[in-house]
Structure formats: structure tokens, C-alpha cells
């Protein structure tokens, strides 16, 4: 049974995963852990990395949002929601 602290922690992990383009897995039971590692392996075998360099010049310490879309329907994209443009 989930108590308030566990529900809060789960919500935090879900938010961190969503904002960083990751996933969260429940490792409370061994069968869940095995399934999680199988899913992670599949994701790593079928993922791509993209790089981006801003043309906006030096950073101003603001948060810049990122939006990535595909032309082909049915594809899943996980990515960070943005980044902080740090001053040099």
C-alpha cells in the first residue's frame, strides 16, 4: 500500500523522468526489475542521439524550451523539455 511519502516520491520521479526525457521504473519487485531491464535494453538498441547548437549567441541564464516532432506518425520521441542557456 502506498503512503503519502511514497506517492510524493513517485510523483517526483515521474516529473524528473518526464522533464529529462527519461523513464521511471518501479523496482519494488524482482519481476518488475527484470522487465525494466529488458525494456531499457530494447530502448538502448533502438534509440538515436541528436545534438543541437543554438544560433542565439551567448547564454543569458534563461530556460530555453525544446520541442521535437517527427514527420512520420506513430513514432515516439522522448527528450528534455529544455535547457538553461548559461553565460560563458
mmCIF file as gemmi writes it, N, C-alpha and C atoms, coordinates in Angstrom:
data_model
loop_
_atom_site.group_PDB
_atom_site.id
_atom_site.type_symbol
_atom_site.label_atom_id
_atom_site.label_alt_id
_atom_site.label_comp_id
_atom_site.label_asym_id
_atom_site.label_entity_id
_atom_site.label_seq_id
_atom_site.pdbx_PDB_ins_code
_atom_site.Cartn_x
_atom_site.Cartn_y
_atom_site.Cartn_z
_atom_site.occupancy
_atom_site.B_iso_or_equiv
_atom_site.pdbx_formal_charge
_atom_site.auth_seq_id
_atom_site.auth_asym_id
_atom_site.pdbx_PDB_model_num
ATOM 1 N N . UNK Axp A 1 ? 0.842 -1.192 0 1 0 ? 1 A 1
ATOM 2 C CA . UNK Axp A 1 ? 0 0 0 1 0 ? 1 A 1
ATOM 3 C C . UNK Axp A 1 ? 0.885 1.252 0 1 0 ? 1 A 1
ATOM 4 N N . UNK Axp A 2 ? 0.505 2.2 -0.778 1 0 ? 2 A 1
ATOM 5 C CA . UNK Axp A 2 ? 1.269 3.438 -0.901 1 0 ? 2 A 1
ATOM 6 C C . UNK Axp A 2 ? 0.877 4.417 0.21 1 0 ? 2 A 1
ATOM 7 N N . UNK Axp A 3 ? 1.879 4.965 0.908 1 0 ? 3 A 1
ATOM 8 C CA . UNK Axp A 3 ? 1.591 6.026 1.859 1 0 ? 3 A 1
ATOM 9 C C . UNK Axp A 3 ? 1.88 7.367 1.186 1 0 ? 3 A 1
ATOM 10 N N . UNK Axp A 4 ? 1.601 8.458 1.883 1 0 ? 4 A 1
ATOM 11 C CA . UNK Axp A 4 ? 1.748 9.792 1.285 1 0 ? 4 A 1
ATOM 12 C C . UNK Axp A 4 ? 3.179 10.074 0.846 1 0 ? 4 A 1
ATOM 13 N N . UNK Axp A 5 ? 4.148 9.63 1.648 1 0 ? 5 A 1
ATOM 14 C CA . UNK Axp A 5 ? 5.556 9.873 1.304 1 0 ? 5 A 1
ATOM 15 C C . UNK Axp A 5 ? 5.94 9.133 0.026 1 0 ? 5 A 1
ATOM 16 N N . UNK Axp A 6 ? 5.509 7.877 -0.096 1 0 ? 6 A 1
ATOM 17 C CA . UNK Axp A 6 ? 5.816 7.106 -1.298 1 0 ? 6 A 1
ATOM 18 C C . UNK Axp A 6 ? 5.141 7.701 -2.529 1 0 ? 6 A 1
ATOM 19 N N . UNK Axp A 7 ? 3.895 8.141 -2.386 1 0 ? 7 A 1
ATOM 20 C CA . UNK Axp A 7 ? 3.187 8.754 -3.517 1 0 ? 7 A 1
ATOM 21 C C . UNK Axp A 7 ? 3.896 10.029 -3.955 1 0 ? 7 A 1
ATOM 22 N N . UNK Axp A 8 ? 4.347 10.829 -2.988 1 0 ? 8 A 1
ATOM 23 C CA . UNK Axp A 8 ? 5.072 12.058 -3.319 1 0 ? 8 A 1
ATOM 24 C C . UNK Axp A 8 ? 6.366 11.722 -4.057 1 0 ? 8 A 1
ATOM 25 N N . UNK Axp A 9 ? 7.126 10.767 -3.521 1 0 ? 9 A 1
ATOM 26 C CA . UNK Axp A 9 ? 8.388 10.374 -4.146 1 0 ? 9 A 1
ATOM 27 C C . UNK Axp A 9 ? 8.182 9.845 -5.548 1 0 ? 9 A 1
ATOM 28 N N . UNK Axp A 10 ? 7.144 9.058 -5.744 1 0 ? 10 A 1
ATOM 29 C CA . UNK Axp A 10 ? 6.835 8.52 -7.078 1 0 ? 10 A 1
ATOM 30 C C . UNK Axp A 10 ? 6.511 9.651 -8.041 1 0 ? 10 A 1
ATOM 31 N N . UNK Axp A 11 ? 5.738 10.623 -7.564 1 0 ? 11 A 1
ATOM 32 C CA . UNK Axp A 11 ? 5.399 11.779 -8.398 1 0 ? 11 A 1
ATOM 33 C C . UNK Axp A 11 ? 6.626 12.575 -8.792 1 0 ? 11 A 1
ATOM 34 N N . UNK Axp A 12 ? 7.557 12.733 -7.857 1 0 ? 12 A 1
ATOM 35 C CA . UNK Axp A 12 ? 8.802 13.463 -8.143 1 0 ? 12 A 1
ATOM 36 C C . UNK Axp A 12 ? 9.602 12.724 -9.205 1 0 ? 12 A 1
ATOM 37 N N . UNK Axp A 13 ? 9.726 11.413 -9.064 1 0 ? 13 A 1
ATOM 38 C CA . UNK Axp A 13 ? 10.477 10.625 -10.042 1 0 ? 13 A 1
ATOM 39 C C . UNK Axp A 13 ? 9.828 10.683 -11.421 1 0 ? 13 A 1
ATOM 40 N N . UNK Axp A 14 ? 8.503 10.631 -11.478 1 0 ? 14 A 1
ATOM 41 C CA . UNK Axp A 14 ? 7.804 10.74 -12.76 1 0 ? 14 A 1
ATOM 42 C C . UNK Axp A 14 ? 8.063 12.095 -13.412 1 0 ? 14 A 1
ATOM 43 N N . UNK Axp A 15 ? 8.051 13.171 -12.597 1 0 ? 15 A 1
ATOM 44 C CA . UNK Axp A 15 ? 8.293 14.519 -13.13 1 0 ? 15 A 1
ATOM 45 C C . UNK Axp A 15 ? 9.723 14.65 -13.642 1 0 ? 15 A 1
ATOM 46 N N . UNK Axp A 16 ? 10.698 14.157 -12.874 1 0 ? 16 A 1
ATOM 47 C CA . UNK Axp A 16 ? 12.098 14.237 -13.3 1 0 ? 16 A 1
ATOM 48 C C . UNK Axp A 16 ? 12.299 13.467 -14.604 1 0 ? 16 A 1
ATOM 49 N N . UNK Axp A 17 ? 11.719 12.291 -14.683 1 0 ? 17 A 1
ATOM 50 C CA . UNK Axp A 17 ? 11.841 11.489 -15.907 1 0 ? 17 A 1
ATOM 51 C C . UNK Axp A 17 ? 11.224 12.218 -17.091 1 0 ? 17 A 1
ATOM 52 N N . UNK Axp A 18 ? 10.044 12.785 -16.906 1 0 ? 18 A 1
ATOM 53 C CA . UNK Axp A 18 ? 9.353 13.482 -17.997 1 0 ? 18 A 1
ATOM 54 C C . UNK Axp A 18 ? 10.156 14.695 -18.466 1 0 ? 18 A 1
ATOM 55 N N . UNK Axp A 19 ? 10.696 15.472 -17.529 1 0 ? 19 A 1
ATOM 56 C CA . UNK Axp A 19 ? 11.412 16.697 -17.89 1 0 ? 19 A 1
ATOM 57 C C . UNK Axp A 19 ? 12.784 16.443 -18.498 1 0 ? 19 A 1
ATOM 58 N N . UNK Axp A 20 ? 13.355 15.292 -18.246 1 0 ? 20 A 1
ATOM 59 C CA . UNK Axp A 20 ? 14.694 14.992 -18.774 1 0 ? 20 A 1
ATOM 60 C C . UNK Axp A 20 ? 14.665 14.035 -19.952 1 0 ? 20 A 1
ATOM 61 N N . UNK Axp A 21 ? 13.467 13.614 -20.355 1 0 ? 21 A 1
ATOM 62 C CA . UNK Axp A 21 ? 13.358 12.706 -21.482 1 0 ? 21 A 1
ATOM 63 C C . UNK Axp A 21 ? 13.59 11.258 -21.112 1 0 ? 21 A 1
ATOM 64 N N . UNK Axp A 22 ? 13.584 10.964 -19.829 1 0 ? 22 A 1
ATOM 65 C CA . UNK Axp A 22 ? 13.825 9.602 -19.371 1 0 ? 22 A 1
ATOM 66 C C . UNK Axp A 22 ? 12.535 8.862 -19.045 1 0 ? 22 A 1
ATOM 67 N N . UNK Axp A 23 ? 12.693 7.722 -18.416 1 0 ? 23 A 1
ATOM 68 C CA . UNK Axp A 23 ? 11.581 6.908 -17.945 1 0 ? 23 A 1
ATOM 69 C C . UNK Axp A 23 ? 11.821 6.565 -16.489 1 0 ? 23 A 1
ATOM 70 N N . UNK Axp A 24 ? 10.752 6.264 -15.779 1 0 ? 24 A 1
ATOM 71 C CA . UNK Axp A 24 ? 10.907 5.788 -14.413 1 0 ? 24 A 1
ATOM 72 C C . UNK Axp A 24 ? 10.383 4.367 -14.338 1 0 ? 24 A 1
ATOM 73 N N . UNK Axp A 25 ? 11.059 3.561 -13.523 1 0 ? 25 A 1
ATOM 74 C CA . UNK Axp A 25 ? 10.697 2.159 -13.369 1 0 ? 25 A 1
ATOM 75 C C . UNK Axp A 25 ? 10.491 1.849 -11.9 1 0 ? 25 A 1
ATOM 76 N N . UNK Axp A 26 ? 9.534 0.983 -11.596 1 0 ? 26 A 1
ATOM 77 C CA . UNK Axp A 26 ? 9.268 0.539 -10.234 1 0 ? 26 A 1
ATOM 78 C C . UNK Axp A 26 ? 10.072 -0.728 -9.98 1 0 ? 26 A 1
ATOM 79 N N . UNK Axp A 27 ? 11.061 -0.65 -9.107 1 0 ? 27 A 1
ATOM 80 C CA . UNK Axp A 27 ? 11.938 -1.79 -8.835 1 0 ? 27 A 1
ATOM 81 C C . UNK Axp A 27 ? 11.576 -2.475 -7.524 1 0 ? 27 A 1
ATOM 82 N N . UNK Axp A 28 ? 10.341 -2.326 -7.075 1 0 ? 28 A 1
ATOM 83 C CA . UNK Axp A 28 ? 9.932 -2.894 -5.792 1 0 ? 28 A 1
ATOM 84 C C . UNK Axp A 28 ? 9.896 -4.419 -5.813 1 0 ? 28 A 1
ATOM 85 N N . UNK Axp A 29 ? 9.613 -5.014 -6.952 1 0 ? 29 A 1
ATOM 86 C CA . UNK Axp A 29 ? 9.538 -6.471 -7.047 1 0 ? 29 A 1
ATOM 87 C C . UNK Axp A 29 ? 10.513 -6.962 -8.11 1 0 ? 29 A 1
ATOM 88 N N . UNK Axp A 30 ? 11.077 -8.145 -7.875 1 0 ? 30 A 1
ATOM 89 C CA . UNK Axp A 30 ? 12.09 -8.68 -8.79 1 0 ? 30 A 1
ATOM 90 C C . UNK Axp A 30 ? 11.55 -8.834 -10.208 1 0 ? 30 A 1
ATOM 91 N N . UNK Axp A 31 ? 10.304 -9.272 -10.358 1 0 ? 31 A 1
ATOM 92 C CA . UNK Axp A 31 ? 9.753 -9.453 -11.715 1 0 ? 31 A 1
ATOM 93 C C . UNK Axp A 31 ? 9.64 -8.11 -12.433 1 0 ? 31 A 1
ATOM 94 N N . UNK Axp A 32 ? 9.336 -7.043 -11.702 1 0 ? 32 A 1
ATOM 95 C CA . UNK Axp A 32 ? 9.301 -5.71 -12.311 1 0 ? 32 A 1
ATOM 96 C C . UNK Axp A 32 ? 10.699 -5.273 -12.735 1 0 ? 32 A 1
ATOM 97 N N . UNK Axp A 33 ? 11.686 -5.629 -11.931 1 0 ? 33 A 1
ATOM 98 C CA . UNK Axp A 33 ? 13.061 -5.244 -12.228 1 0 ? 33 A 1
ATOM 99 C C . UNK Axp A 33 ? 13.563 -5.931 -13.497 1 0 ? 33 A 1
ATOM 100 N N . UNK Axp A 34 ? 13.259 -7.212 -13.643 1 0 ? 34 A 1
ATOM 101 C CA . UNK Axp A 34 ? 13.667 -7.932 -14.849 1 0 ? 34 A 1
ATOM 102 C C . UNK Axp A 34 ? 13.005 -7.334 -16.085 1 0 ? 34 A 1
ATOM 103 N N . UNK Axp A 35 ? 11.726 -7.024 -15.986 1 0 ? 35 A 1
ATOM 104 C CA . UNK Axp A 35 ? 11.012 -6.414 -17.112 1 0 ? 35 A 1
ATOM 105 C C . UNK Axp A 35 ? 11.576 -5.028 -17.427 1 0 ? 35 A 1
ATOM 106 N N . UNK Axp A 36 ? 11.941 -4.275 -16.377 1 0 ? 36 A 1
ATOM 107 C CA . UNK Axp A 36 ? 12.505 -2.937 -16.58 1 0 ? 36 A 1
ATOM 108 C C . UNK Axp A 36 ? 13.829 -3.008 -17.332 1 0 ? 36 A 1
ATOM 109 N N . UNK Axp A 37 ? 14.698 -3.954 -16.946 1 0 ? 37 A 1
ATOM 110 C CA . UNK Axp A 37 ? 15.981 -4.085 -17.635 1 0 ? 37 A 1
ATOM 111 C C . UNK Axp A 37 ? 15.797 -4.541 -19.081 1 0 ? 37 A 1
ATOM 112 N N . UNK Axp A 38 ? 14.819 -5.39 -19.319 1 0 ? 38 A 1
ATOM 113 C CA . UNK Axp A 38 ? 14.533 -5.807 -20.696 1 0 ? 38 A 1
ATOM 114 C C . UNK Axp A 38 ? 14.067 -4.614 -21.522 1 0 ? 38 A 1
ATOM 115 N N . UNK Axp A 39 ? 13.209 -3.771 -20.941 1 0 ? 39 A 1
ATOM 116 C CA . UNK Axp A 39 ? 12.715 -2.584 -21.647 1 0 ? 39 A 1
ATOM 117 C C . UNK Axp A 39 ? 13.853 -1.587 -21.881 1 0 ? 39 A 1
ATOM 118 N N . UNK Axp A 40 ? 14.711 -1.395 -20.888 1 0 ? 40 A 1
ATOM 119 C CA . UNK Axp A 40 ? 15.848 -0.486 -21.048 1 0 ? 40 A 1
ATOM 120 C C . UNK Axp A 40 ? 16.759 -0.967 -22.17 1 0 ? 40 A 1
ATOM 121 N N . UNK Axp A 41 ? 17.018 -2.272 -22.236 1 0 ? 41 A 1
ATOM 122 C CA . UNK Axp A 41 ? 17.844 -2.822 -23.305 1 0 ? 41 A 1
ATOM 123 C C . UNK Axp A 41 ? 17.24 -2.575 -24.672 1 0 ? 41 A 1
ATOM 124 N N . UNK Axp A 42 ? 15.945 -2.753 -24.79 1 0 ? 42 A 1
ATOM 125 C CA . UNK Axp A 42 ? 15.259 -2.506 -26.065 1 0 ? 42 A 1
ATOM 126 C C . UNK Axp A 42 ? 15.34 -1.029 -26.462 1 0 ? 42 A 1
ATOM 127 N N . UNK Axp A 43 ? 15.153 -0.159 -25.501 1 0 ? 43 A 1
ATOM 128 C CA . UNK Axp A 43 ? 15.234 1.287 -25.765 1 0 ? 43 A 1
ATOM 129 C C . UNK Axp A 43 ? 16.634 1.662 -26.245 1 0 ? 43 A 1
ATOM 130 N N . UNK Axp A 44 ? 17.662 1.144 -25.578 1 0 ? 44 A 1
ATOM 131 C CA . UNK Axp A 44 ? 19.036 1.474 -25.961 1 0 ? 44 A 1
ATOM 132 C C . UNK Axp A 44 ? 19.392 0.952 -27.35 1 0 ? 44 A 1
ATOM 133 N N . UNK Axp A 45 ? 18.819 -0.174 -27.736 1 0 ? 45 A 1
ATOM 134 C CA . UNK Axp A 45 ? 19.098 -0.722 -29.07 1 0 ? 45 A 1
ATOM 135 C C . UNK Axp A 45 ? 18.356 0.017 -30.185 1 0 ? 45 A 1
ATOM 136 N N . UNK Axp A 46 ? 17.354 0.794 -29.84 1 0 ? 46 A 1
ATOM 137 C CA . UNK Axp A 46 ? 16.549 1.441 -30.881 1 0 ? 46 A 1
ATOM 138 C C . UNK Axp A 46 ? 16.454 2.949 -30.693 1 0 ? 46 A 1
ATOM 139 N N . UNK Axp A 47 ? 17.465 3.553 -30.098 1 0 ? 47 A 1
ATOM 140 C CA . UNK Axp A 47 ? 17.41 4.997 -29.864 1 0 ? 47 A 1
ATOM 141 C C . UNK Axp A 47 ? 18.476 5.729 -30.679 1 0 ? 47 A 1
ATOM 142 N N . UNK Axp A 48 ? 18.265 7.011 -30.841 1 0 ? 48 A 1
ATOM 143 C CA . UNK Axp A 48 ? 19.192 7.881 -31.555 1 0 ? 48 A 1
ATOM 144 C C . UNK Axp A 48 ? 19.495 9.079 -30.679 1 0 ? 48 A 1
ATOM 145 N N . UNK Axp A 49 ? 20.672 9.639 -30.835 1 0 ? 49 A 1
ATOM 146 C CA . UNK Axp A 49 ? 21.055 10.859 -30.139 1 0 ? 49 A 1
ATOM 147 C C . UNK Axp A 49 ? 21.121 11.991 -31.143 1 0 ? 49 A 1
ATOM 148 N N . UNK Axp A 50 ? 20.613 13.138 -30.754 1 0 ? 50 A 1
ATOM 149 C CA . UNK Axp A 50 ? 20.687 14.337 -31.581 1 0 ? 50 A 1
ATOM 150 C C . UNK Axp A 50 ? 21.463 15.401 -30.831 1 0 ? 50 A 1
ATOM 151 N N . UNK Axp A 51 ? 22.193 16.222 -31.555 1 0 ? 51 A 1
ATOM 152 C CA . UNK Axp A 51 ? 22.922 17.333 -30.945 1 0 ? 51 A 1
ATOM 153 C C . UNK Axp A 51 ? 22.36 18.634 -31.514 1 0 ? 51 A 1
ATOM 154 N N . UNK Axp A 52 ? 22.45 19.674 -30.729 1 0 ? 52 A 1
ATOM 155 C CA . UNK Axp A 52 ? 21.909 20.962 -31.131 1 0 ? 52 A 1
ATOM 156 C C . UNK Axp A 52 ? 22.853 22.058 -30.655 1 0 ? 52 A 1
ATOM 157 N N . UNK Axp A 53 ? 23.126 23.016 -31.511 1 0 ? 53 A 1
ATOM 158 C CA . UNK Axp A 53 ? 23.909 24.194 -31.143 1 0 ? 53 A 1
ATOM 159 C C . UNK Axp A 53 ? 23.072 25.424 -31.465 1 0 ? 53 A 1
ATOM 160 N N . UNK Axp A 54 ? 22.798 26.213 -30.456 1 0 ? 54 A 1
ATOM 161 C CA . UNK Axp A 54 ? 21.957 27.395 -30.631 1 0 ? 54 A 1
ATOM 162 C C . UNK Axp A 54 ? 22.677 28.448 -31.47 1 0 ? 54 A 1
ATOM 163 N N . UNK Axp A 55 ? 21.916 29.143 -32.275 1 0 ? 55 A 1
ATOM 164 C CA . UNK Axp A 55 ? 22.458 30.26 -33.058 1 0 ? 55 A 1
ATOM 165 C C . UNK Axp A 55 ? 22.184 31.589 -32.371 1 0 ? 55 A 1
ATOM 166 N N . UNK Axp A 56 ? 21.623 31.532 -31.164 1 0 ? 56 A 1
ATOM 167 C CA . UNK Axp A 56 ? 21.224 32.747 -30.449 1 0 ? 56 A 1
ATOM 168 C C . UNK Axp A 56 ? 22.376 33.452 -29.752 1 0 ? 56 A 1
ATOM 169 N N . UNK Axp A 57 ? 23.582 32.962 -29.883 1 0 ? 57 A 1
ATOM 170 C CA . UNK Axp A 57 ? 24.716 33.627 -29.248 1 0 ? 57 A 1
ATOM 171 C C . UNK Axp A 57 ? 24.929 33.145 -27.825 1 0 ? 57 A 1
ATOM 172 N N . UNK Axp A 58 ? 25.64 33.961 -27.039 1 0 ? 58 A 1
ATOM 173 C CA . UNK Axp A 58 ? 25.967 33.541 -25.677 1 0 ? 58 A 1
ATOM 174 C C . UNK Axp A 58 ? 24.725 33.467 -24.805 1 0 ? 58 A 1
ATOM 175 N N . UNK Axp A 59 ? 24.84 32.708 -23.752 1 0 ? 59 A 1
ATOM 176 C CA . UNK Axp A 59 ? 23.709 32.476 -22.877 1 0 ? 59 A 1
ATOM 177 C C . UNK Axp A 59 ? 23.359 33.675 -22.014 1 0 ? 59 A 1
ATOM 178 N N . UNK Axp A 60 ? 22.125 33.684 -21.564 1 0 ? 60 A 1
ATOM 179 C CA . UNK Axp A 60 ? 21.649 34.742 -20.687 1 0 ? 60 A 1
ATOM 180 C C . UNK Axp A 60 ? 21.018 34.171 -19.423 1 0 ? 60 A 1
ATOM 181 N N . UNK Axp A 61 ? 21.371 32.914 -19.092 1 0 ? 61 A 1
ATOM 182 C CA . UNK Axp A 61 ? 20.862 32.205 -17.915 1 0 ? 61 A 1
ATOM 183 C C . UNK Axp A 61 ? 19.35 31.984 -17.931 1 0 ? 61 A 1
ATOM 184 N N . UNK Axp A 62 ? 18.73 32.038 -19.087 1 0 ? 62 A 1
ATOM 185 C CA . UNK Axp A 62 ? 17.29 31.77 -19.17 1 0 ? 62 A 1
ATOM 186 C C . UNK Axp A 62 ? 17.06 30.316 -19.585 1 0 ? 62 A 1
ATOM 187 N N . UNK Axp A 63 ? 15.857 29.842 -19.314 1 0 ? 63 A 1
ATOM 188 C CA . UNK Axp A 63 ? 15.472 28.494 -19.713 1 0 ? 63 A 1
ATOM 189 C C . UNK Axp A 63 ? 14.91 28.555 -21.123 1 0 ? 63 A 1
ATOM 190 N N . UNK Axp A 64 ? 15.465 27.771 -22.008 1 0 ? 64 A 1
ATOM 191 C CA . UNK Axp A 64 ? 15.007 27.732 -23.398 1 0 ? 64 A 1
ATOM 192 C C . UNK Axp A 64 ? 14.32 26.397 -23.651 1 0 ? 64 A 1
ATOM 193 N N . UNK Axp A 65 ? 13.081 26.457 -24.093 1 0 ? 65 A 1
ATOM 194 C CA . UNK Axp A 65 ? 12.306 25.25 -24.327 1 0 ? 65 A 1
ATOM 195 C C . UNK Axp A 65 ? 12.724 24.558 -25.614 1 0 ? 65 A 1
ATOM 196 N N . UNK Axp A 66 ? 12.582 23.229 -25.612 1 0 ? 66 A 1
ATOM 197 C CA . UNK Axp A 66 ? 12.882 22.418 -26.78 1 0 ? 66 A 1
ATOM 198 C C . UNK Axp A 66 ? 11.614 21.677 -27.175 1 0 ? 66 A 1
ATOM 199 N N . UNK Axp A 67 ? 11.342 21.637 -28.468 1 0 ? 67 A 1
ATOM 200 C CA . UNK Axp A 67 ? 10.221 20.852 -28.972 1 0 ? 67 A 1
ATOM 201 C C . UNK Axp A 67 ? 10.713 20.049 -30.175 1 0 ? 67 A 1
ATOM 202 N N . UNK Axp A 68 ? 10.527 18.738 -30.118 1 0 ? 68 A 1
ATOM 203 C CA . UNK Axp A 68 ? 10.959 17.866 -31.202 1 0 ? 68 A 1
ATOM 204 C C . UNK Axp A 68 ? 9.743 17.113 -31.717 1 0 ? 68 A 1
ATOM 205 N N . UNK Axp A 69 ? 9.563 17.141 -33.031 1 0 ? 69 A 1
ATOM 206 C CA . UNK Axp A 69 ? 8.432 16.446 -33.665 1 0 ? 69 A 1
ATOM 207 C C . UNK Axp A 69 ? 8.966 15.554 -34.772 1 0 ? 69 A 1
ATOM 208 N N . UNK Axp A 70 ? 8.184 14.531 -35.096 1 0 ? 70 A 1
ATOM 209 C CA . UNK Axp A 70 ? 8.55 13.66 -36.204 1 0 ? 70 A 1
ATOM 210 C C . UNK Axp A 70 ? 7.622 13.902 -37.378 1 0 ? 70 A 1
ATOM 211 N N . UNK Axp A 71 ? 8.102 13.633 -38.554 1 0 ? 71 A 1
ATOM 212 C CA . UNK Axp A 71 ? 7.252 13.724 -39.738 1 0 ? 71 A 1
ATOM 213 C C . UNK Axp A 71 ? 6.421 12.463 -39.918 1 0 ? 71 A 1
ATOM 214 N N . UNK Axp A 72 ? 6.932 11.353 -39.394 1 0 ? 72 A 1
ATOM 215 C CA . UNK Axp A 72 ? 6.252 10.07 -39.544 1 0 ? 72 A 1
ATOM 216 C C . UNK Axp A 72 ? 5.358 9.813 -38.325 1 0 ? 72 A 1
ATOM 217 N N . UNK Axp A 73 ? 4.061 9.627 -38.544 1 0 ? 73 A 1
ATOM 218 C CA . UNK Axp A 73 ? 3.177 9.363 -37.415 1 0 ? 73 A 1
ATOM 219 C C . UNK Axp A 73 ? 3.483 8.021 -36.759 1 0 ? 73 A 1
ATOM 220 N N . UNK Axp A 74 ? 3.188 7.928 -35.47 1 0 ? 74 A 1
ATOM 221 C CA . UNK Axp A 74 ? 3.362 6.685 -34.746 1 0 ? 74 A 1
ATOM 222 C C . UNK Axp A 74 ? 4.714 6.509 -34.084 1 0 ? 74 A 1
ATOM 223 N N . UNK Axp A 75 ? 5.648 7.423 -34.309 1 0 ? 75 A 1
ATOM 224 C CA . UNK Axp A 75 ? 6.953 7.336 -33.667 1 0 ? 75 A 1
ATOM 225 C C . UNK Axp A 75 ? 6.904 8.022 -32.304 1 0 ? 75 A 1
ATOM 226 N N . UNK Axp A 76 ? 7.615 7.483 -31.347 1 0 ? 76 A 1
ATOM 227 C CA . UNK Axp A 76 ? 7.684 8.074 -30.012 1 0 ? 76 A 1
ATOM 228 C C . UNK Axp A 76 ? 8.979 8.857 -29.874 1 0 ? 76 A 1
ATOM 229 N N . UNK Axp A 77 ? 8.885 10.031 -29.281 1 0 ? 77 A 1
ATOM 230 C CA . UNK Axp A 77 ? 10.061 10.866 -29.057 1 0 ? 77 A 1
ATOM 231 C C . UNK Axp A 77 ? 10.089 11.251 -27.578 1 0 ? 77 A 1
ATOM 232 N N . UNK Axp A 78 ? 11.213 10.97 -26.93 1 0 ? 78 A 1
ATOM 233 C CA . UNK Axp A 78 ? 11.429 11.424 -25.558 1 0 ? 78 A 1
ATOM 234 C C . UNK Axp A 78 ? 12.624 12.358 -25.587 1 0 ? 78 A 1
ATOM 235 N N . UNK Axp A 79 ? 12.463 13.502 -24.953 1 0 ? 79 A 1
ATOM 236 C CA . UNK Axp A 79 ? 13.551 14.473 -24.942 1 0 ? 79 A 1
ATOM 237 C C . UNK Axp A 79 ? 13.404 15.388 -23.738 1 0 ? 79 A 1
ATOM 238 N N . UNK Axp A 80 ? 14.47 16.109 -23.453 1 0 ? 80 A 1
ATOM 239 C CA . UNK Axp A 80 ? 14.414 17.099 -22.391 1 0 ? 80 A 1
ATOM 240 C C . UNK Axp A 80 ? 13.4 18.168 -22.776 1 0 ? 80 A 1
ATOM 241 N N . UNK Axp A 81 ? 12.831 18.819 -21.786 1 0 ? 81 A 1
ATOM 242 C CA . UNK Axp A 81 ? 11.871 19.884 -22.08 1 0 ? 81 A 1
ATOM 243 C C . UNK Axp A 81 ? 12.579 21.184 -22.44 1 0 ? 81 A 1
ATOM 244 N N . UNK Axp A 82 ? 13.877 21.275 -22.164 1 0 ? 82 A 1
ATOM 245 C CA . UNK Axp A 82 ? 14.628 22.473 -22.495 1 0 ? 82 A 1
ATOM 246 C C . UNK Axp A 82 ? 15.981 22.466 -21.799 1 0 ? 82 A 1
ATOM 247 N N . UNK Axp A 83 ? 16.623 23.621 -21.798 1 0 ? 83 A 1
ATOM 248 C CA . UNK Axp A 83 ? 17.937 23.746 -21.184 1 0 ? 83 A 1
ATOM 249 C C . UNK Axp A 83 ? 18.146 25.176 -20.729 1 0 ? 83 A 1
ATOM 250 N N . UNK Axp A 84 ? 19.08 25.367 -19.817 1 0 ? 84 A 1
ATOM 251 C CA . UNK Axp A 84 ? 19.434 26.711 -19.359 1 0 ? 84 A 1
ATOM 252 C C . UNK Axp A 84 ? 20.602 27.201 -20.191 1 0 ? 84 A 1
ATOM 253 N N . UNK Axp A 85 ? 20.452 28.376 -20.789 1 0 ? 85 A 1
ATOM 254 C CA . UNK Axp A 85 ? 21.5 28.977 -21.621 1 0 ? 85 A 1
ATOM 255 C C . UNK Axp A 85 ? 22.48 29.7 -20.676 1 0 ? 85 A 1
ATOM 256 N N . UNK Axp A 86 ? 23.468 28.976 -20.238 1 0 ? 86 A 1
ATOM 257 C CA . UNK Axp A 86 ? 24.44 29.514 -19.27 1 0 ? 86 A 1
ATOM 258 C C . UNK Axp A 86 ? 25.358 30.549 -19.916 1 0 ? 86 A 1
ATOM 259 N N . UNK Axp A 87 ? 25.696 31.549 -19.127 1 0 ? 87 A 1
ATOM 260 C CA . UNK Axp A 87 ? 26.66 32.551 -19.59 1 0 ? 87 A 1
ATOM 261 C C . UNK Axp A 87 ? 28.031 31.913 -19.685 1 0 ? 87 A 1
ATOM 262 N N . UNK Axp A 88 ? 28.809 32.351 -20.645 1 0 ? 88 A 1
ATOM 263 C CA . UNK Axp A 88 ? 30.179 31.804 -20.818 1 0 ? 88 A 1
ATOM 264 C C . UNK Axp A 88 ? 31.095 32.248 -19.726 1 0 ? 88 A 1
